[in-house]
Amino acid sequence: LSWLEQQLTQEGRECTSSDIFEVDPSDDCSTYLLAFSPRGGSLEHEADDDYQVFDSIPRGTLALIRRADDYGTNLCYRFFVRDASGEFQPLGEATRVAVFAREDDERACFIGGPACLNSESKGLFGL
């Protein structure tokens, strides 16, 4: 991924995102994507509009983004990165969070990750 930062600069973007994926195919509220910003910038991305409804513009390096919804849910997530030998290593501890339902059909995305929002870290490895 050493080329990614320059590619994003060339395209005038701060981040890239994964394809949308489902955790539970029987639950429409259970769709997510991953967003990555190598410079710890904005995590606004060029995906479906349902993944861009934020209370404030998220910033960070790596984030799990839940499709905008007004339903609550409980999540437990953990990130892993591949090391030089090809083995996956945990990036921090597992995070458990209750995403509260929102009132008045006010939809918003849940966003969480090891170095996003109010984190003091400027990158995945504290750099």
N, C-alpha and C positions, 0 to 999 in steps of 0.2 A: 504493500500500500504506500510505498514511498512516493509514488507519483500522484497520489490522490489530492494532496493539498494544492499542487500546481494546476491540476485539472479543474478543481472547484474554482480556483481563482480565475482561470481562463473563461469558465462558464458564468462567472459572476454569482456564484453560490457559496454559502458557508457550510453546507452539510449535504450528505447523501442519505438515502434511506433504503431499507430492504423492501421486498415485496410484502404485501399484506398477508398475514397468516392467521389461521383460526386455531384456537386452543380447544374449543368445543364446537364442532360443526352444527350441533343442534341449537346453539345459542347465538343469535345475531349480535349480541352485545360482547361476544368473546373474540373479537378480532383486534389484532395488534400489528404494529410495525416497529422496526428498530431504526433509529436515526443516529448518525455519526458525524461529528464535526471535529476534524483533527486539530483545529486551533481553539476549541472550546467556545465557539461562537454561537450564533443563533441556530436553534434546532428546527426552525421553520423549513419545510421541505416541499418538494413538488409532487405530492401524492394527492390522493382523493381528498376532497374538501372536508370529509368527516374526520380527518386526522389533523386538522389545522384549527380547531376551536380551542383556544387557550385563554385563561384569565389574564395572563401576561405572556410576553414572548419568552419561551424557554431558552436557556443558554446552557451549554455544557459540552461534553465530548460524546458520551454514549447514553442513549435513553431508550426505554421501552415506552411506547405511546399506545394507549388504548383508544379505540374509536370513540368519538364524542357520543355521549349518552347522558341521560338523566337518571339512569338506574345505578345503584351502588353495587359493589362487589367486594370480595376479599381476594387479595393477591399474595402470593409468595413467589418471589423471583430472585434469581442469582445469575450473574454474568460469568462466562468463562472465556478465556483467550488462549489461543494456541501459542505455545512457546516455540523456541528454535528447533526443538527435537520433534515437533509435531504433536506433542501431548497437550491436552487442554488443562489449564490451570484456573482455579477459581479467582475471580477478581472481587475481593471483598467477601462479606458474609451474606447469607440469604436475608432478604428483606421481606417482612410481612407487613401488609398495610390494608386498612379498611378504607375503601373508596366509598364515601357517603353518597347517598342519593341526593340529587339536586332538586330544589323546589321550582314550581311553576314551569315545568318543561324546559328549564334552562340547561341546555346540553353543554358539555365541555369534555375535553380529553383528559385522561389521567396521564401523567408523565413521571417517570421515575428512572433512576440510574445511579451508577457509582460516582459520577462527577457531573451532576447537573443541578439546576436551580440554585439553591442557596449554599451549595458546597464551596468550601474555601479552596479546594483543589482546582487547578487550571488545566488538568489533563488526567488521563486515565491512570498515570503512574505518579501523580503529584507534581508534575513538572510545570 
